[in-house]
Every structure is written in structure tokens, then in C-alpha cells.
Amino acid sequence: MKSAPVSGVRSLMDYQLTLRAEAGESGVRVLQKVTVPVTSLCPCSKKISDYGAHNQRGAHRDRRRACRADDVEEQVRIAETAASSEMWALLKRPDEKYVTERAYDNPKFVEEVVRTWRWR
């Protein structure tokens, strides 16, 4: 469950988690992949437009060796903070205003989002 940023309305988010176990001579290792939906707003579009900017939805896919149960939550947090704005499944009008303005005040090229995300 995730609460919307202003109204607090709760809804389910579609984060996808894949676990893969590999057995080898050195033992078993578990890999996890988390897919997190995000949005990015194009800085060039913002600069040349008088009335808004182009934005797009994306999905961060982070693969790493699984260590602890809270690693998944950390992967989600890192992906969401690297983007122009995180996403919510259900928004009321005040939430839409928040998300739109947050993305507009935090424009990032997709490449920048990936660089920011990879180095955290």
C-alpha cells in the first residue's frame, strides 16, 4: 500500500519483484530484480515550451544480489528519488498538482535518471 502525497488516499502500487537462485560450487546465491514505475520530465521540452513540458513514464529495473528483506524497499526508494517524480496508482486533484509540479521543478533526461540511480 502506498499513500498519495497530498490527499493520503491509499492504493496498491505495481512493483515487480523477481527472485532467482543459482547453485554453484561456492554455494547458492540469490539475485533479485525490482521493477519500479517512475516519471521523467524532459529539460529541453521545459525550456522551449511556454505551457508545460513533455514527460514520460518509465520503469527502473534494478538487479542485485539479495542480502536482506529491506533491500527491496531500498531499491524502490532509490529508483523513485532518482526520477523527476515517483508515481502513485491513485491520485486526487491535489495529488495530481503535486506530482505535476514536482516533475516540472525536477526535470531530468532519462540518461540523467539512470546515472543518478546507478551511483546511489
N, C-alpha and C positions, 0 to 999 in steps of 0.2 A: 504494500500500500504506500502511496505517496500523496502528500498533501499539496494542493495548488498554492502558489506563492503568496497570494493576497487573500482569497476567499477561504482558504483552508479546506475546500472540498476534497475529499479523499477518493482516489481511484487507483486501479491497478495499472502498473507500467509493464510493458513487454520487454523486459531484459532477458536475453537468452544466455544460458549457461550450458557449456558443453564440457564434460569431463572425459579424459582419455587416459587410460592406464597402459603403461608399457612395461613389460617384464624383460629384464636383461640380466647379464651376468653380475652386474653391480646391484641388482635388486629391482624393485618396482618404483617407477616414477609416475606421478600423476600430473597431467597437464590440464589446464583449464583455459577455456576461451569464453570471454564475456563480450556480448554484443550490446552496445548502448546507443539508443537513438538520441541524436542531438540536432541542433540547427546552427547554420553559419550564415553570416550576412557579409556580402561582398563589399570591401572597402572602396573599390573603383566605382561600383554602382552607386554607392552612397555619395561619393564625391561629385559625380556628374549629374546626379538627379536632384531636382528641386522638391520632389514629393515622395520620398522614401528610397528604398533600395531593394535590389534583388537578394532574396535569401533562399536557402535550400535546406532540406532535411538530409541528414546523413546518418551513418551508423559506424561507430567506432568498434573495431574488433581488436581486442587485446588478448594475446596468448601468452601464458607464462606458466612456470612450474607452480603447482598448487602447494601452498605451505600451511595456511591457516584458513579457517572458515571466514574470517573477516576480510580476507584478501579480495573476495568478490565485491563487497561493499566499497573497498578502497579503489578497485578498478573502475567501478561506476562513478565514484566521486571524481577521480582524475579525468575521466573522459568528459564528464559534464562540465567541469570547470575549465577545460581546455577549449571548449566551443564558445561561440558567440552567446548561446543560451542553451540551457538544458531544456528538455521537453517534458510535458505533462500530458497524461491521457485525457483529462477532462479539465476544461478551463471555463470560468465565468468571465464576463466582460472585464472586470477589474484585473483579472489574471492575464487576459489577452493583452491589455495595455502594458502590464509589467513586462511580459515576455517580449513584446514588440520593441519597447523602449530599451530593454536590457540588450537585446541583439543589436539595435541601432547604435547604442553607446559603446558596443564592444565588437566592432566589425573585424572579421578575420578571414583571410583566404583559407581555403581548405588545407593548403600546404602548411600554413602557419599553425593551424589547429593541430595537425599531425606532429609538427616539430615541438610544439608546446606540450603535447600529450606524451610524446616519447621520452622527453627529458625529465619527467616528474618521477 
